[in-house]
Amino acid sequence: MLKNVFLRLVTGTLAAALLFAQGKQPAPKSQKEVDALNLMFQAADNDARIKAANDLLTKFADTDFKGLALYMITTSYNEKKDATNTIVYGERAVEADPKSALSAHARIMIATSLAMTTKEFDFDKEEKLGRADKLSKEAIEVLKTAPKFNPSLTDEQWEGAKKGYTSEAYVAMGMAAIVRKKYPEAIENYKLASETDPTNGATFVRLGAAQSSAGKYDDAIATLDKVIGMAGADPAIVNFAKGEKEKAVKAKGAK
């Protein structure tokens, strides 16, 4: 199952993919390349998608779809929670097509992977977290002017996709701030993320946890209550919110 919004919008048909990338008109150069592309688009799971995309890149080194294939590999590794390969292939996706919306999302996946895998006492902590912040900011700027990769998308779909991933960029910066224990900075970024995409309950849980870490227990409880009362919220997210609220209430009572 494809979780990624951009990936769902891209992989529907070969015709949609032909419209990918900065207003250019990439095209397969042979029927064999068409077949290889279809195998990539129709892959049943992440492992099959990674294999098909790598086969495309190996067999058709001059393919117009290099950036798209690298993005699809990056996304698949990200969904597999393989941070190392997410970073490796994300870097290649950015290099292949630096101004596209998909490369913006590749930057965000790299930044998130860096923030998630960097520990408090890593000797290169600031180098990795600084890079995560830089990539997140670059992604936000790219998304502001990135063209539709599929002109059949409605303006509403396109704006929704861009807002979702802009929100993820702010979340990545918030995560980096948490590793640094800079809780006010984390709160600021999580607030920006929740304002950009107010439908994502997980962002509010992160915000509430950051507020609690900063000693702002009343703010944390109010934020987490929003998640608990959010219509249609994922039950797992609601349970996380309840757990964080219990911690905040306990910490407030211990003051």
Stockholm file with secondary structure:
# STOCKHOLM 1.0

chainA/1-255         MLKNVFLRLVTGTLAAALLFAQGKQPAPKSQKEVDALNLMFQAADNDARIKAANDLLTKFADTDFKGLALYMITTSYNEKKDATNTIVYGERAVEADPKSALSAHARIMIATSLAMTTKEFDFDKEEKLGRADKLSKEAIEVLKTAPKFNPSLTDEQWEGAKKGYTSEAYVAMGMAAIVRKKYPEAIENYKLASETDPTNGATFVRLGAAQSSAGKYDDAIATLDKVIGMAGADPAIVNFAKGEKEKAVKAKGAK
#=GR chainA/1-255 SS CCCCHHHHHHTTCHHHHTTCSTTCCCCCSSHHHHHHHHHHHTCSSHHHHHHHHHHHHHHCTTCTTHHHHHHHHHHHHHHTTCHHHHHHHHHHHHHHCTTSHHHHHHHHHHHHHHHHHCCTTCTTHHHHHHHHHHHHHHHHHHHHHCCCSSTTSCHHHHHHHHHHHHHHHHHHHHHHHHHHTCHHHHHHHHHHHHHHCTTCHHHHHHHHHHHHHTTCHHHHHHHHHHHHTCTTCCHHHHHHHHHHHHHHHHHHHTC
#=GC SS_cons         CCCCHHHHHHTTCHHHHTTCSTTCCCCCSSHHHHHHHHHHHTCSSHHHHHHHHHHHHHHCTTCTTHHHHHHHHHHHHHHTTCHHHHHHHHHHHHHHCTTSHHHHHHHHHHHHHHHHHCCTTCTTHHHHHHHHHHHHHHHHHHHHHCCCSSTTSCHHHHHHHHHHHHHHHHHHHHHHHHHHTCHHHHHHHHHHHHHHCTTCHHHHHHHHHHHHHTTCHHHHHHHHHHHHTCTTCCHHHHHHHHHHHHHHHHHHHTC
//
